[in-house]
Amino acid sequence: MRDWLKSSLNFLSPPPNFLTIECSLAKLKRILGIDPGSRKTGFGVIESGRYHPAYVVSGVIRVEKFSGADRLKNIFESVCQLIDQYQPDVMSVEKMFVYKNPKSALVLGQARGVILCAGAIKGVSIMEYTPTQIKSTIVGKGHASKDQVQYMVQNLLKLTDTPQEDAADALACALCHDRYMSLGIDPELISKGTKF
Protein backbone atom coordinates (compact mmCIF):
# COMPACT_ATOMS: atom_id res chain seq x y z
CA MET A 1 0.00 0.00 0.00
CA ARG A 2 2.75 2.42 0.92
CA ASP A 3 4.69 1.57 -2.24
CA TRP A 4 1.62 2.26 -4.35
CA LEU A 5 1.05 5.62 -2.58
CA LYS A 6 4.69 6.58 -3.00
CA SER A 7 4.65 5.80 -6.74
CA SER A 8 1.38 7.76 -7.16
CA LEU A 9 2.87 10.81 -5.46
CA ASN A 10 5.93 10.62 -7.69
CA PHE A 11 3.68 10.44 -10.73
CA LEU A 12 1.71 13.51 -9.63
CA SER A 13 4.75 15.62 -8.82
CA PRO A 14 5.88 18.05 -11.54
CA PRO A 15 8.93 17.18 -13.64
CA PRO A 16 12.24 18.61 -12.40
CA ASN A 17 12.41 21.21 -15.21
CA PHE A 18 8.78 22.36 -14.73
CA LEU A 19 9.69 25.72 -13.15
CA THR A 20 12.29 26.40 -15.83
CA ILE A 21 9.70 25.83 -18.56
CA GLU A 22 7.19 28.14 -16.86
CA CYS A 23 9.81 30.89 -16.43
CA SER A 24 10.93 30.73 -20.05
CA LEU A 25 7.33 30.91 -21.27
CA ALA A 26 6.65 33.94 -19.10
CA LYS A 27 9.78 35.82 -20.21
CA LEU A 28 8.91 38.98 -22.08
CA LYS A 29 10.77 39.90 -25.25
CA ARG A 30 11.07 43.42 -26.55
CA ILE A 31 10.70 44.05 -30.25
CA LEU A 32 11.78 47.32 -31.86
CA GLY A 33 9.91 47.88 -35.11
CA ILE A 34 11.39 50.27 -37.66
CA ASP A 35 9.75 51.84 -40.71
CA PRO A 36 12.75 53.31 -42.59
CA GLY A 37 12.49 56.66 -44.31
CA SER A 38 14.94 59.20 -45.66
CA ARG A 39 13.11 62.09 -43.93
CA LYS A 40 10.87 60.40 -41.37
CA THR A 41 11.68 57.04 -39.76
CA GLY A 42 8.95 55.50 -37.65
CA PHE A 43 9.78 53.41 -34.60
CA GLY A 44 7.70 51.36 -32.18
CA VAL A 45 8.57 49.14 -29.23
CA ILE A 46 6.32 46.34 -27.99
CA GLU A 47 6.73 43.60 -25.40
CA SER A 48 5.92 40.14 -26.63
CA GLY A 49 4.57 37.98 -23.82
CA ARG A 50 2.72 34.68 -23.46
CA TYR A 51 -0.68 36.06 -24.41
CA HIS A 52 -0.93 39.53 -25.96
CA PRO A 53 1.76 42.00 -27.06
CA ALA A 54 1.95 45.17 -24.98
CA TYR A 55 2.71 48.69 -26.18
CA VAL A 56 5.85 50.36 -24.79
CA VAL A 57 6.58 53.44 -26.91
CA SER A 58 6.43 54.75 -30.48
CA GLY A 59 7.34 57.86 -32.41
CA VAL A 60 9.08 59.32 -35.43
CA ILE A 61 12.71 60.24 -36.06
CA ARG A 62 12.55 63.45 -38.10
CA VAL A 63 15.61 64.48 -40.09
CA GLU A 64 14.08 66.82 -42.72
CA LYS A 65 16.27 69.75 -41.63
CA PHE A 66 19.47 67.78 -42.32
CA SER A 67 20.92 66.74 -45.67
CA GLY A 68 23.37 64.23 -47.06
CA ALA A 69 25.68 62.54 -44.55
CA ASP A 70 24.31 64.58 -41.62
CA ARG A 71 20.84 63.10 -42.22
CA LEU A 72 22.22 59.54 -42.17
CA LYS A 73 24.30 60.33 -39.07
CA ASN A 74 21.21 61.53 -37.21
CA ILE A 75 19.20 58.44 -38.17
CA PHE A 76 22.06 56.19 -37.04
CA GLU A 77 22.53 57.98 -33.71
CA SER A 78 18.78 58.06 -33.01
CA VAL A 79 18.39 54.32 -33.60
CA CYS A 80 21.41 53.64 -31.37
CA GLN A 81 19.81 55.77 -28.62
CA LEU A 82 16.53 53.85 -28.95
CA ILE A 83 18.37 50.54 -28.60
CA ASP A 84 20.31 51.78 -25.56
CA GLN A 85 17.19 53.15 -23.89
CA TYR A 86 14.69 50.33 -24.54
CA GLN A 87 17.05 47.32 -24.82
CA PRO A 88 15.15 45.35 -27.50
CA ASP A 89 15.85 41.64 -28.02
CA VAL A 90 15.16 41.92 -31.73
CA MET A 91 14.77 44.66 -34.34
CA SER A 92 12.06 44.15 -36.97
CA VAL A 93 12.70 46.30 -40.06
CA GLU A 94 10.47 46.86 -43.07
CA LYS A 95 12.09 45.80 -46.34
CA MET A 96 12.26 48.06 -49.36
CA PHE A 97 9.74 47.64 -52.13
CA VAL A 98 10.56 48.48 -55.75
CA TYR A 99 10.55 52.19 -56.49
CA LYS A 100 9.83 53.66 -59.91
CA ASN A 101 12.23 56.48 -59.07
CA PRO A 102 15.81 55.10 -58.79
CA LYS A 103 16.98 58.17 -56.85
CA SER A 104 14.31 57.64 -54.16
CA ALA A 105 15.26 53.97 -53.90
CA LEU A 106 18.93 54.89 -53.46
CA VAL A 107 18.21 57.46 -50.72
CA LEU A 108 15.93 55.04 -48.84
CA GLY A 109 18.53 52.30 -49.23
CA GLN A 110 21.10 54.52 -47.52
CA ALA A 111 18.71 55.15 -44.60
CA ARG A 112 18.02 51.42 -44.26
CA GLY A 113 21.75 50.77 -44.36
CA VAL A 114 22.52 52.96 -41.34
CA ILE A 115 19.52 51.51 -39.45
CA LEU A 116 20.71 47.94 -40.03
CA CYS A 117 24.25 48.98 -39.17
CA ALA A 118 23.09 50.49 -35.86
CA GLY A 119 21.34 47.25 -34.91
CA ALA A 120 24.32 45.12 -35.91
CA ILE A 121 26.81 47.28 -33.95
CA LYS A 122 24.57 47.10 -30.86
CA GLY A 123 24.34 43.33 -31.16
CA VAL A 124 20.56 43.20 -31.71
CA SER A 125 19.07 40.41 -33.82
CA ILE A 126 17.58 41.84 -37.01
CA MET A 127 14.58 40.53 -38.93
CA GLU A 128 13.20 42.01 -42.14
CA TYR A 129 9.65 41.83 -43.50
CA THR A 130 8.14 43.07 -46.75
CA PRO A 131 5.26 45.58 -46.64
CA THR A 132 2.99 42.85 -48.05
CA GLN A 133 3.95 40.40 -45.27
CA ILE A 134 3.29 43.05 -42.62
CA LYS A 135 -0.08 44.16 -44.02
CA SER A 136 -1.25 40.58 -44.59
CA THR A 137 -0.35 39.66 -41.02
CA ILE A 138 -1.86 42.72 -39.32
CA VAL A 139 -4.83 43.60 -41.55
CA GLY A 140 -5.41 40.41 -43.53
CA LYS A 141 -4.79 42.12 -46.90
CA GLY A 142 -1.38 42.60 -48.50
CA HIS A 143 -2.45 45.89 -50.10
CA ALA A 144 -4.18 47.44 -47.08
CA SER A 145 -4.30 51.23 -46.79
CA LYS A 146 -2.44 53.31 -44.21
CA ASP A 147 -5.73 53.98 -42.41
CA GLN A 148 -6.45 50.27 -42.10
CA VAL A 149 -2.98 49.59 -40.68
CA GLN A 150 -3.39 52.41 -38.14
CA TYR A 151 -6.81 51.11 -37.13
CA MET A 152 -5.60 47.54 -36.59
CA VAL A 153 -2.48 48.61 -34.70
CA GLN A 154 -4.58 50.79 -32.40
CA ASN A 155 -6.97 47.90 -31.71
CA LEU A 156 -4.35 45.16 -31.33
CA LEU A 157 -2.36 47.22 -28.82
CA LYS A 158 -5.46 48.73 -27.18
CA LEU A 159 -4.24 52.31 -27.70
CA THR A 160 -6.48 55.23 -26.75
CA ASP A 161 -5.23 57.38 -29.67
CA THR A 162 -4.49 56.58 -33.30
CA PRO A 163 -0.72 56.36 -33.81
CA GLN A 164 0.96 58.59 -36.39
CA GLU A 165 1.34 56.91 -39.83
CA ASP A 166 5.07 56.15 -39.68
CA ALA A 167 4.88 55.07 -36.03
CA ALA A 168 1.90 52.81 -36.88
CA ASP A 169 3.88 51.18 -39.70
CA ALA A 170 6.78 50.55 -37.30
CA LEU A 171 4.45 49.07 -34.66
CA ALA A 172 2.85 46.92 -37.38
CA CYS A 173 6.32 45.63 -38.30
CA ALA A 174 6.97 44.72 -34.64
CA LEU A 175 3.53 43.06 -34.37
CA CYS A 176 4.24 41.10 -37.56
CA HIS A 177 7.39 39.64 -36.01
CA ASP A 178 5.52 38.87 -32.78
CA ARG A 179 2.87 37.02 -34.78
CA TYR A 180 5.37 34.93 -36.72
CA MET A 181 7.16 34.03 -33.49
CA SER A 182 3.91 33.08 -31.72
CA LEU A 183 3.17 30.69 -34.62
CA GLY A 184 6.60 29.12 -34.20
CA ILE A 185 7.79 30.01 -37.69
CA ASP A 186 11.58 30.06 -38.05
CA PRO A 187 12.68 33.69 -38.59
CA GLU A 188 15.63 32.56 -40.69
CA LEU A 189 13.23 31.07 -43.23
CA ILE A 190 11.32 34.35 -43.31
CA SER A 191 14.55 36.26 -44.03
CA LYS A 192 15.29 33.94 -46.95
CA GLY A 193 11.89 34.72 -48.47
CA THR A 194 10.19 31.40 -47.71
CA LYS A 195 6.41 31.65 -48.16
CA PHE A 196 3.98 30.15 -45.61
C-alpha positions in Angstrom: 0.0 0.0 0.0 2.8 2.4 0.9 4.7 1.6 -2.2 1.6 2.3 -4.4 1.0 5.6 -2.6 4.7 6.6 -3.0 4.7 5.8 -6.7 1.4 7.8 -7.2 2.9 10.8 -5.5 5.9 10.6 -7.7 3.7 10.4 -10.7 1.7 13.5 -9.6 4.7 15.6 -8.8 5.9 18.0 -11.5 8.9 17.2 -13.6 12.2 18.6 -12.4 12.4 21.2 -15.2 8.8 22.4 -14.7 9.7 25.7 -13.1 12.3 26.4 -15.8 9.7 25.8 -18.6 7.2 28.1 -16.9 9.8 30.9 -16.4 10.9 30.7 -20.0 7.3 30.9 -21.3 6.7 33.9 -19.1 9.8 35.8 -20.2 8.9 39.0 -22.1 10.8 39.9 -25.2 11.1 43.4 -26.5 10.7 44.1 -30.3 11.8 47.3 -31.9 9.9 47.9 -35.1 11.4 50.3 -37.7 9.7 51.8 -40.7 12.7 53.3 -42.6 12.5 56.7 -44.3 14.9 59.2 -45.7 13.1 62.1 -43.9 10.9 60.4 -41.4 11.7 57.0 -39.8 9.0 55.5 -37.7 9.8 53.4 -34.6 7.7 51.4 -32.2 8.6 49.1 -29.2 6.3 46.3 -28.0 6.7 43.6 -25.4 5.9 40.1 -26.6 4.6 38.0 -23.8 2.7 34.7 -23.5 -0.7 36.1 -24.4 -0.9 39.5 -26.0 1.8 42.0 -27.1 1.9 45.2 -25.0 2.7 48.7 -26.2 5.9 50.4 -24.8 6.6 53.4 -26.9 6.4 54.7 -30.5 7.3 57.9 -32.4 9.1 59.3 -35.4 12.7 60.2 -36.1 12.6 63.5 -38.1 15.6 64.5 -40.1 14.1 66.8 -42.7 16.3 69.7 -41.6 19.5 67.8 -42.3 20.9 66.7 -45.7 23.4 64.2 -47.1 25.7 62.5 -44.5 24.3 64.6 -41.6 20.8 63.1 -42.2 22.2 59.5 -42.2 24.3 60.3 -39.1 21.2 61.5 -37.2 19.2 58.4 -38.2 22.1 56.2 -37.0 22.5 58.0 -33.7 18.8 58.1 -33.0 18.4 54.3 -33.6 21.4 53.6 -31.4 19.8 55.8 -28.6 16.5 53.9 -29.0 18.4 50.5 -28.6 20.3 51.8 -25.6 17.2 53.2 -23.9 14.7 50.3 -24.5 17.0 47.3 -24.8 15.2 45.4 -27.5 15.9 41.6 -28.0 15.2 41.9 -31.7 14.8 44.7 -34.3 12.1 44.2 -37.0 12.7 46.3 -40.1 10.5 46.9 -43.1 12.1 45.8 -46.3 12.3 48.1 -49.4 9.7 47.6 -52.1 10.6 48.5 -55.8 10.6 52.2 -56.5 9.8 53.7 -59.9 12.2 56.5 -59.1 15.8 55.1 -58.8 17.0 58.2 -56.9 14.3 57.6 -54.2 15.3 54.0 -53.9 18.9 54.9 -53.5 18.2 57.5 -50.7 15.9 55.0 -48.8 18.5 52.3 -49.2 21.1 54.5 -47.5 18.7 55.1 -44.6 18.0 51.4 -44.3 21.8 50.8 -44.4 22.5 53.0 -41.3 19.5 51.5 -39.4 20.7 47.9 -40.0 24.3 49.0 -39.2 23.1 50.5 -35.9 21.3 47.3 -34.9 24.3 45.1 -35.9 26.8 47.3 -34.0 24.6 47.1 -30.9 24.3 43.3 -31.2 20.6 43.2 -31.7 19.1 40.4 -33.8 17.6 41.8 -37.0 14.6 40.5 -38.9 13.2 42.0 -42.1 9.6 41.8 -43.5 8.1 43.1 -46.7 5.3 45.6 -46.6 3.0 42.8 -48.0 3.9 40.4 -45.3 3.3 43.1 -42.6 -0.1 44.2 -44.0 -1.2 40.6 -44.6 -0.4 39.7 -41.0 -1.9 42.7 -39.3 -4.8 43.6 -41.6 -5.4 40.4 -43.5 -4.8 42.1 -46.9 -1.4 42.6 -48.5 -2.4 45.9 -50.1 -4.2 47.4 -47.1 -4.3 51.2 -46.8 -2.4 53.3 -44.2 -5.7 54.0 -42.4 -6.4 50.3 -42.1 -3.0 49.6 -40.7 -3.4 52.4 -38.1 -6.8 51.1 -37.1 -5.6 47.5 -36.6 -2.5 48.6 -34.7 -4.6 50.8 -32.4 -7.0 47.9 -31.7 -4.4 45.2 -31.3 -2.4 47.2 -28.8 -5.5 48.7 -27.2 -4.2 52.3 -27.7 -6.5 55.2 -26.8 -5.2 57.4 -29.7 -4.5 56.6 -33.3 -0.7 56.4 -33.8 1.0 58.6 -36.4 1.3 56.9 -39.8 5.1 56.1 -39.7 4.9 55.1 -36.0 1.9 52.8 -36.9 3.9 51.2 -39.7 6.8 50.5 -37.3 4.5 49.1 -34.7 2.9 46.9 -37.4 6.3 45.6 -38.3 7.0 44.7 -34.6 3.5 43.1 -34.4 4.2 41.1 -37.6 7.4 39.6 -36.0 5.5 38.9 -32.8 2.9 37.0 -34.8 5.4 34.9 -36.7 7.2 34.0 -33.5 3.9 33.1 -31.7 3.2 30.7 -34.6 6.6 29.1 -34.2 7.8 30.0 -37.7 11.6 30.1 -38.0 12.7 33.7 -38.6 15.6 32.6 -40.7 13.2 31.1 -43.2 11.3 34.3 -43.3 14.5 36.3 -44.0 15.3 33.9 -46.9 11.9 34.7 -48.5 10.2 31.4 -47.7 6.4 31.7 -48.2 4.0 30.1 -45.6 
